[in-house]
């Protein structure tokens, strides 16, 4: 197969900035990044493709509601417009049948080489009822042998599970981790000691920091306190202006070592559409501006996209652009164990790329060197 090439004015390779370079790839893999003549370059900034490890829907489709191939295609098309080149479609708390159907769908997508689909995230059902958020209480349950077998399937790509450590034994966390499952903690009312025991058992991260977790107080640090104090774990953060105050986000940036905060969208079906409401289990979720709430007024995911999360990090939180781009690509890749092939634009890495405007809007995205989405 012939080499493909793109000449760009500016490139961020995941570590450093380069001006006026040609990036070349073959069979989906980057082979070279070399200087080129400034008169031939495409305007804009080429950056590593964004990796969203928590995405429930997009383009009008919700994975829980329609666990089929078309939903994955629709979701990926919606998010590719905003720079996501890889995602973990996320199934929230539901029946075993829905979970198995979702797993079968993702396995089929991975087997077919479907662009963008690199695994699955089961957010629940082993959560804490007091911190369930909009997850249906009727489906929250302990971890059974049936689910344990489901998580250990070898055809799911990257498998991630969010659990509340008070509802699942530390031994079960160890068993999952030994089987290659990535365990994050969330939707939990656990005390600090329980959270620390879960980390010791092999859990490596926290799902949407601050949201639906026991808070940090002076004498009981809760899950938030442990998450902020632990230097080794990753924390997903939803920078939509609703899930956390900018001050809380700055606390997380100050507390966690570089490399441990991961941008996630927690996106629902309206992303990339003008939909103002959608059915959700027995109720409905309403959109006002970029805020989603259920009938009780609780936050119900987001209409955030990864490009908007990067913009928020830079413009509202003052994060340096290169660091914000790492939070959207390299750090998620590290959190889910694929940083050997994703998260950088360097020889040997996959050509998952995004061309951004100076305003950090996505102009074009590629999956393994193939165009995924192109703006006008």
C-alpha positions, 0 to 999 in steps of 0.5 A, spaced: 500 500 500 502 506 498 504 511 503 499 517 505 502 524 507 499 530 510 503 537 510 501 541 516 503 548 519 503 546 526 503 539 529 502 536 536 505 529 537 503 528 544 509 531 547 512 537 543 510 542 538 512 542 531 512 547 525 511 545 518 511 538 517 509 532 513 506 526 517 506 520 513 503 513 514 502 506 511 497 501 513 494 505 518 500 506 522 505 513 522 512 512 519 515 519 519 514 526 521 519 530 517 520 538 516 517 540 509 516 547 505 512 552 509 508 554 502 505 547 501 502 546 508 495 545 510 492 551 515 491 548 522 494 544 528 494 536 527 493 533 534 492 526 536 485 523 536 481 524 542 479 518 546 473 518 550 472 512 555 465 514 557 460 515 552 453 513 552 450 516 546 450 521 540 447 523 534 440 521 537 442 514 539 443 511 546 447 505 546 442 502 552 436 504 548 438 500 542 444 496 543 446 495 535 451 496 530 447 502 527 447 505 534 455 505 534 456 507 527 451 513 529 455 515 535 461 515 532 459 519 526 456 524 531 463 524 536 468 524 530 465 531 528 468 533 535 475 530 534 473 523 537 477 518 533 476 512 539 471 511 544 468 506 549 461 505 548 458 506 555 452 501 557 449 504 564 446 500 569 441 495 566 439 488 565 444 482 564 440 481 557 442 488 555 449 488 557 450 481 553 447 484 547 451 490 548 457 486 549 455 482 542 455 488 538 461 491 541 465 484 539 462 484 532 464 491 531 471 490 533 471 483 529 469 487 523 474 493 524 469 498 525 472 505 526 473 508 533 470 502 537 476 500 541 472 496 547 466 497 552 465 501 558 460 498 563 458 503 568 454 499 573 450 495 575 454 494 581 453 501 584 451 504 590 443 506 591 444 512 595 449 515 589 445 512 583 444 518 580 440 517 574 441 509 574 435 505 575 435 502 582 431 496 579 437 494 576 442 495 581 445 489 584 451 485 586 456 482 581 454 475 579 457 469 576 454 471 570 456 478 569 463 476 571 463 471 565 461 477 561 466 482 563 472 476 562 470 475 555 476 476 550 473 479 544 471 485 547 477 489 546 478 494 552 473 492 557 472 497 563 467 496 569 465 502 574 463 499 580 462 502 587 467 498 592 462 497 598 457 493 593 463 488 590 468 484 594 476 486 594 477 479 591 472 480 586 476 487 583 482 483 584 479 477 579 477 482 574 483 486 574 487 479 573 483 477 567 485 484 564 478 488 566 480 495 567 476 497 574 474 504 575 470 506 582 464 511 582 457 512 584 459 510 591 458 512 598 464 508 600 468 511 606 475 512 605 478 505 607 473 501 603 476 506 597 483 505 599 482 497 599 479 497 592 485 501 589 489 496 593 485 490 590 487 493 583 482 498 581 486 504 577 481 510 576 475 514 578 469 515 574 466 522 573 470 525 579 466 529 584 459 526 581 455 521 585 461 519 590 462 520 597 465 527 598 471 530 601 470 532 609 475 534 614 474 527 618 472 523 612 475 524 606 470 519 602 471 517 595 473 524 593 478 525 598 482 518 596 481 520 589 485 527 589 490 524 594 492 518 590 498 519 586 497 513 581 489 513 579 486 516 574 480 521 574 475 522 569 472 529 569 466 532 565 468 539 563 461 541 561 460 547 566 455 543 570 458 537 573 463 541 576 465 548 578 471 551 575 474 551 582 473 544 584 476 542 577 482 547 579 483 543 585 483 537 581 488 539 577 492 542 583 492 535 587 493 530 581 500 529 578 500 531 571 497 525 567 492 523 571 486 527 569 482 524 563 477 528 559 470 524 558 464 527 555 459 522 559 455 524 552 448 522 551 444 521 545 443 529 543 450 530 542 451 533 535 443 534 534 438 539 536 434 534 540 431 537 546 429 531 550 429 523 549 426 517 553 430 514 558 428 508 561 421 509 564 422 517 564 425 522 560 431 527 560 430 534 558 436 539 555 436 546 556 442 549 553 448 544 554 445 541 560 441 535 561 436 533 567 431 528 568 424 529 571 427 529 578 432 535 576 438 530 577 444 531 572 443 526 566 449 525 563 451 531 558 451 534 551 459 535 552 463 533 546 471 532 547 473 538 543 468 543 547 472 539 553 479 541 551 476 548 549 473 549 557 480 546 559 484 551 556 479 557 556 476 557 563 481 553 567 487 556 564 490 549 562 496 549 557 494 547 550 498 541 549 496 539 556 489 539 555 490 535 548 494 530 552 488 530 557 484 528 551 488 523 548 495 520 551 492 520 558 486 516 556 490 512 552 494 510 558 488 509 563 486 504 558 492 501 556 493 503 549 498 508 550 503 504 546 499 505 539 494 511 541 495 518 544 501 520 540 503 522 532 509 519 532 512 513 528 509 506 530 503 509 532 496 509 529 494 515 524 488 517 529 489 524 528 485 531 528 486 537 524 483 543 529 482 550 527 486 556 531 479 556 535 480 549 537 474 547 532 475 540 529 476 541 521 477 533 520 478 527 523 482 520 521 481 513 524 488 509 522 489 514 516 482 513 513 478 520 513 473 519 519 469 526 518 471 532 514 468 539 515 466 544 509 
